[in-house]
Amino acid sequence: MAPAKRPAFRVGAWRVNPTVDEISQEGKVIKLEPRLMGLLLCLAERPGEVVSHQTLLDEVWHDVIVSPDSVYQAVGALRRILGDDTKEPTYIANVPRRGYRLVATATPIIEPAPAILEGSTADSIPAASPSEAVAARSTRVRWWLIAMPVALTAAGLFVVVEGGWLSRHTGAPVIAAGASVPQADKSIAVLPFLDMSEGKDQEYFADGMAEEITDRLANVPDLRVTARTSAFYFKNKAVKVPEIAHELGVAHVLEGSVRKSGDHLRITAQLVRADTGLHLWSDTYDGDLRDVFKVQDEIANAVVQALQISLMGGTVNRRSGGTSNLEAYQVYLRGRDQINPASAAALRAARGYFEQAIQLDPNFGDAWAWLAVVTDALTDVGIVEPDTGYENARQEAQHALDLSPDEFYAHFALMYVYRTHDWNWSAAQGELHEMRRLEPANSFLPGFQGMLDWTLGRWALAERELNTAINGNPLFADTYFNLGIALYGAKRFQEAEVAFRKTRELSPTFIYGNSYLAKSLLAQGDVDAALSVLNFQDNEEARLAYLPLIWQAAGRQPEADEAFKTLRDKFANSNAYDIAVVYAYRGDRDLALQWLERAYDQHDPDLPELLCEYFFKNLALDPRFTALKRKMNLPG
């Protein structure tokens, strides 16, 4: 597989081309060893930050065991190549006993935009067909996969100010950096079950077992269950149980393994008290594949009994919406496995598996519900035309509910359609109420609610809900991203910056992680830092959305004009909203409002961010802006 192409950038006097591990200056080209390029990228991706020796070892030497001397030698070699002075560094500064910091400014290199065709004008607003709009679309609305991606590490949200920790907001507290989530005695994380099958080809089934047991336990009153996205972070990692429990803030973990051969199934499970290592319960199940649902129930009930939790209903049972067709169930698990984490290709594969499961059992409500979720996702990333895609998702979700009214994720799929496409806030809130009724302890619910709250400008409520979501699912990047949007909307830009930095730390490939971080820095007036951060935004559309603003703030009008022209030429049919932001930033209210109207006509999925956007401040008193908010049923 070819390495992913990364955009070229400039560090000081050097042009850096990461794709081919080269730096150049005035016709002189130097080929860097891959680890030296990795070292340079690791520093440049954190402009103004001190990068510790351990972080450099973890990221640049992650595949070998070396001593800290390797870092010192590599930094020395890179300094010599760059022509740096260790006494008065202009590229890499040593911070004693802490690490290294890039002191040179890193800036993106923008390739020339294609020329405008003769007869067109820069400020014209051509009509766009739905098919054109979907082709280039790359929405930043990512909550359709909130229950799916695997986040990477714990994060905190306190702001560093002059060497101390400062919490600048009122209301619900955020989680301090490096701290674990507070433990509750009746709390548990279900870790990924090991695939012990001879062919090692049943990983999807082992993961599905852990996920199904997690779902059952999540519905037990008085038991706090860590979400899959956080618990599965530790998959294939040699981390001891006490460390896992500390990161997740739980008192217990459930471990297990699966050995599947034909229709024979052997499942082992054990419940461990994290602080003592004491095995509170363990058992082994040998039997037929047909007993898999019974075994899942038995394990969940054994955990509840071992933790001495009283159940009003007597036992934990499988909820409605499932299937008794084992072939359909296994195909369904393969579909769920495709979306952890998801790509466009994986989403297509997942849809195929869910459709196959439905063919095997047309009354399989869970498969219909997840088919609707994946249809939402495919529409979000531009693979399916919006009106068609969201309408299909609506029908699939409704059919799931016709089969099983208690389908949590069918209600989620409907909520997402109401919020993102229909802009029907009351209907979206109604679906959230249904979801809360069905699974009041579901750790994703506060995140869903927080997203709707910031959409409607309810900053304090959004912050409270999103911090609650972090408490229940501490390793999930999407929650921090939405918290950053809420803080940005509340004009608490420094705290928003920290949230977006944590988003990037948790998920380096998060599509809008760098661009939103850059936007929060720009709102604080830190133009150089914003420019350095935006350089590492791989997605072209995301990068171009904010580059015209930052170049203009830097006083480099030709570059700003060129970047804006490229944005319009390439993405006018899919990104009217961000073009409106640029015009508003430039003070052109008329064109800003025209492009907002176009975003409305296109049903741009970014338009629900209208109340959050600080750079629309000069439109606030315009009657046309008020009229647009009224059309969208937004407050104010």
Summary of the structure (lengths in Angstrom):
residues: 636
radius of gyration: 25.6
end to end distance: 51.0
largest distance: 76.8
contacts: 2134
relative contact order: 0.10
helix: 52%
strand: 12%
